[in-house]
């Protein structure tokens, strides 16, 4: 039984992209939202972040120099979202609020691992993961409150509470567990990737199933959203690579991945709870773009010669 679980864990973590796309397709035809109500999405997202946070050790945080990544944070997670919003307002106005959310999203839980695999600097990735996760509940509602105006009705306080529960609360819980029951943390870390992916799959299936009629009736909107998502992610990875041409390859790889590898599952959950249907559909469609672009970026960066 244990060996079967280990095999399943290995398969799911190795081919997580295929499982996520498969989950979207299955949820279009099966009433999965009848098993798990949409009200459970914040709790599933809590679990995703909790398992992701369990992989960050307190000693890792102490070793970080946040001053070194503060400039990257300001550029990528503050300047780029605002610039992207105004560019989207001009080019794709129907998607401007979805684009804003996508660009505000914190770094993905996979960022340190992918950075390490591609021989980048994992401390840059870890620092950005910690910093963006802690600040996202404050920055995203504030950004929407400042830019949304009267165009869409967004309760910034409600959005903050959702983000605080889904991101800050699990991080605090992990910190408490590290201090009170440190012996269980290695077991959590061992299964963290598998459990995070499993919970993300559940989130996708619940949302797609709950809105399956809208997805089926608007196939061209889905197609347009996927293409737009691919363009956005390609631009982010290209921007992250080109801005740091003066840096060694190790640092360049880290910044390139940091620009594009964002936590799309947070965006999907948040859009489902707080944004109109078009924005929600775009975020779910951008899961496909996220998987595709990350795979392409990994392939391209694997060819980079270290210097």
C-alpha positions in Angstrom: 0.0 0.0 0.0 2.8 2.4 0.9 4.7 1.6 -2.3 1.5 2.2 -4.3 1.1 5.6 -2.7 4.8 6.5 -3.4 4.3 5.5 -7.0 1.2 7.6 -7.3 2.9 10.5 -5.6 5.8 10.3 -8.1 3.5 10.1 -11.1 1.4 13.0 -10.0 4.3 15.3 -9.2 6.1 14.4 -12.4 3.2 15.0 -14.7 1.2 17.5 -12.7 0.4 19.6 -15.8 -1.3 16.8 -17.5 -3.3 16.0 -14.4 -4.5 19.6 -14.1 -5.6 19.8 -17.7 -7.3 16.4 -17.4 -9.1 17.7 -14.3 -10.5 20.6 -16.2 -11.8 18.4 -19.0 -13.4 15.9 -16.6 -15.0 18.7 -14.5 -16.8 20.0 -17.7 -19.0 16.8 -17.8 -19.1 15.6 -14.2 -21.0 17.5 -11.4 -18.0 17.6 -9.1 -19.3 20.7 -7.4 -22.0 18.5 -5.9 -19.4 16.6 -3.9 -17.4 19.6 -2.8 -19.4 22.9 -2.6 -17.7 26.0 -3.9 -17.7 27.4 -0.4 -14.9 25.0 0.3 -12.5 26.6 -2.1 -10.9 28.9 0.5 -10.2 25.9 2.7 -8.7 23.9 -0.2 -6.5 26.9 -1.0 -5.5 27.1 2.7 -4.3 23.5 2.4 -2.3 24.3 -0.8 -0.4 27.1 0.8 0.0 25.2 4.1 1.8 22.3 2.3 3.8 24.8 0.2 4.9 26.7 3.3 5.9 23.5 5.1 8.8 23.2 2.7 10.3 26.5 3.9 12.5 26.0 6.9 13.0 28.7 9.5 16.7 28.6 9.0 16.2 29.3 5.3 14.3 32.4 6.1 17.0 33.6 8.5 19.6 33.2 5.8 17.8 35.4 3.3 18.8 39.0 2.6 15.5 40.6 1.7 17.3 43.8 0.8 18.7 42.0 -2.2 15.3 41.1 -3.6 13.4 44.2 -2.6 14.2 45.9 -5.9 13.1 42.8 -7.9 9.8 42.8 -5.9 9.2 46.5 -6.6 9.9 46.1 -10.3 8.0 42.8 -10.9 5.2 42.8 -8.4 4.4 46.5 -8.2 5.6 48.3 -11.4 4.8 45.6 -13.9 1.2 45.0 -12.7 0.3 48.7 -13.0 2.0 49.0 -16.4 0.4 45.8 -17.5 -3.1 47.0 -16.4 -2.8 50.2 -18.5 -1.4 48.3 -21.5 -4.3 45.8 -21.2 -6.8 48.7 -20.9 -5.5 49.8 -24.3 -5.1 46.5 -26.1 -7.5 44.0 -24.4 -9.9 46.1 -22.2 -12.3 43.2 -21.5 -9.4 41.4 -19.7 -7.7 44.3 -17.9 -8.8 43.3 -14.4 -7.9 39.7 -15.0 -4.5 40.8 -16.3 -4.1 42.9 -13.2 -4.7 40.0 -10.9 -2.4 37.7 -12.9 0.4 40.2 -12.6 -0.2 40.8 -8.9 -0.1 37.1 -8.0 2.6 35.9 -5.6 5.4 33.5 -6.7 4.4 29.9 -7.2 5.3 27.3 -4.6 7.2 25.5 -7.4 9.6 28.4 -7.9 12.5 27.3 -5.6 12.4 23.7 -6.9 12.3 24.7 -10.6 15.1 27.3 -10.0 17.3 24.7 -8.3 16.7 22.2 -11.1 17.8 24.7 -13.7 20.9 25.7 -11.7 19.6 29.1 -10.8 19.9 30.7 -7.4 17.3 29.1 -5.1 17.8 31.7 -2.4 16.4 34.4 -4.8 13.5 32.2 -5.5 12.9 31.4 -1.8 13.1 35.0 -0.8 10.6 36.1 -3.5 8.3 33.3 -2.6 8.3 34.3 1.1 8.1 38.1 0.4 5.4 37.9 -2.3 3.2 35.5 -0.3 3.3 37.7 2.8 2.6 41.0 1.0 0.0 39.7 -1.5 -3.0 40.0 0.9 -2.2 43.7 1.3 -1.0 44.6 -2.2 -3.8 42.9 -4.3 -6.8 44.5 -2.5 -5.1 47.9 -2.4 -4.2 47.7 -6.1 -7.8 46.8 -7.1 -9.2 49.4 -4.8 -7.0 52.0 -6.5 -7.6 50.9 -10.1 -11.1 49.4 -10.3 -13.0 52.6 -9.6 -16.7 52.2 -10.5 -16.2 49.8 -13.4 -16.5 46.6 -11.3 -17.7 46.2 -7.8 -14.9 44.8 -5.6 -15.0 44.7 -1.9 -11.3 45.2 -1.0 -11.8 44.4 2.6 -13.5 41.1 1.7 -10.7 40.3 -0.7 -8.1 41.0 1.9 -9.9 38.7 4.4 -10.0 35.9 1.7 -6.2 36.3 1.0 -5.3 36.6 4.6 -7.1 33.3 5.3 -5.7 31.5 2.2 -2.1 32.7 2.4 -1.2 34.3 5.8 -3.0 31.9 8.1 -1.4 28.7 6.7 2.0 30.4 6.9 1.5 31.3 10.5 0.3 27.8 11.2 3.4 26.3 9.7 5.6 28.6 11.8 3.8 27.5 15.0 4.2 23.8 14.0 7.9 24.2 13.4 8.2 25.5 17.0 5.8 23.2 18.8 5.9 19.9 16.8 9.1 20.0 14.7 9.2 16.2 14.3 6.2 16.1 12.0 7.6 18.7 9.6 9.9 16.3 7.6 6.8 14.1 6.9 4.8 17.1 5.8 7.7 18.3 3.5 8.0 14.8 2.0 4.4 14.9 0.9 4.0 18.6 0.4 4.3 18.7 -3.4 1.8 15.8 -4.0 -0.7 17.2 -1.5 -0.5 20.7 -3.0 -1.1 19.4 -6.5 -3.9 17.2 -5.3 -5.7 20.1 -3.7 -5.1 22.4 -6.7 -6.7 19.7 -8.9 -9.7 19.7 -6.5 -10.0 23.5 -6.7 -9.9 23.4 -10.5 -12.5 20.7 -10.7 -14.9 22.4 -8.3 -14.7 25.8 -10.1 -14.9 24.3 -13.6 -17.8 22.1 -12.6 -19.7 24.9 -11.0 -19.3 27.1 -14.1 -19.3 24.3 -16.7 -22.2 25.8 -18.6 -20.5 29.1 -19.0 -17.3 27.4 -20.2 -19.1 25.2 -22.7 -21.2 28.1 -24.1 -18.2 30.4 -24.5 -15.5 28.3 -26.3 -14.1 31.2 -28.2 -13.7 33.2 -25.1 -11.7 30.3 -23.6 -9.5 30.1 -26.7 -8.9 33.8 -26.7 -8.0 33.7 -23.0 -5.6 30.9 -23.5 -3.8 32.7 -26.3 -3.7 35.9 -24.3 -2.3 34.0 -21.3 0.5 32.5 -23.5 1.4 36.0 -24.7 1.5 37.4 -21.2 3.6 34.6 -19.8 6.0 34.7 -22.7 6.4 38.4 -22.2 7.0 38.0 -18.5 9.7 35.3 -19.0 11.3 37.4 -21.8 11.2 40.5 -19.7 12.8 38.7 -16.7 15.6 37.4 -19.0 16.3 40.5 -20.9 16.4 43.0 -18.0 19.3 41.2 -16.4 21.6 40.6 -19.3 24.5 41.9 -17.2 24.1 39.3 -14.5 25.7 35.8 -14.5 23.6 33.0 -16.0 22.7 31.6 -12.5 21.1 34.9 -11.5 19.5 35.5 -14.8 17.8 32.2 -14.7 16.5 33.0 -11.2 15.0 36.3 -12.3 13.6 35.0 -15.5 11.7 32.3 -13.6 10.6 34.7 -10.9 9.0 37.0 -13.4 6.8 34.3 -14.9 6.2 31.5 -12.4 3.3 32.8 -10.4 0.7 31.2 -8.1 -2.1 30.8 -10.6 -4.2 28.7 -8.2 -4.5 31.7 -5.8 -5.7 33.7 -8.8 -8.3 31.1 -9.8 -9.6 30.9 -6.3 -9.7 34.7 -5.8 -11.3 35.3 -9.2 -14.0 32.8 -8.5 -14.9 34.5 -5.2 -14.5 38.1 -6.0 -14.4 38.9 -9.8 -17.0 38.6 -12.6 -17.4 35.5 -14.7 -15.2 36.6 -17.6 -12.3 37.3 -15.3 -12.8 33.9 -13.6 -13.0 32.1 -16.9 -9.8 33.8 -18.0 -7.9 32.8 -14.8 -8.9 29.2 -15.2 -7.9 29.2 -18.9 -4.6 30.7 -17.9 -3.8 27.5 -15.9 -3.2 26.0 -19.3 -1.1 28.9 -20.4 0.9 28.7 -17.1 1.6 25.0 -17.5 2.6 25.4 -21.2 4.8 28.5 -20.7 6.6 27.1 -17.7 7.4 23.9 -19.6 8.7 26.0 -22.5 10.7 28.2 -20.1 12.3 25.2 -18.4 13.3 23.7 -21.8 14.8 27.0 -23.0 16.6 27.7 -19.7 18.0 24.2 -19.6 20.1 25.1 -22.7 21.7 28.1 -21.1 25.4 27.7 -20.5 26.6 28.7 -17.0 29.3 31.3 -16.8 
